[in-house]
């Protein structure tokens, strides 16, 4: 049973780690786009969001909901594996 708790913990840990990496990647992408837009000599009335930006945003939102569940489940499974 300890190996099952360990596998659940590992899955939850990886899920949260990938979510944090995806959020970081999205933040870097957003800052880079806004920084390039601010230095651009041409005036643009509105900055359009690209397909990569929209895809990263959608994936981050989906993984965020999963991380909301995975973090408590991973914590409980870690405690269960330790105190078994």
C-alpha angles and dihedrals in degrees: 000000000000091000090054091052089047092051091049091049092049092050092049092046092051091046092054092044092052090047092053091047091050091050090049091049091050091049092050091048092050094047091047092050093048092044092052090046092052092051095045112111093212118084116237118189093209133008111233119217115238128225093256091053092050093046092050090048093050093046092047092051092049093047090045091061089048091049089052088063098033097056097060092039091051092048093050092046091050091051091046091051093048097047099040 
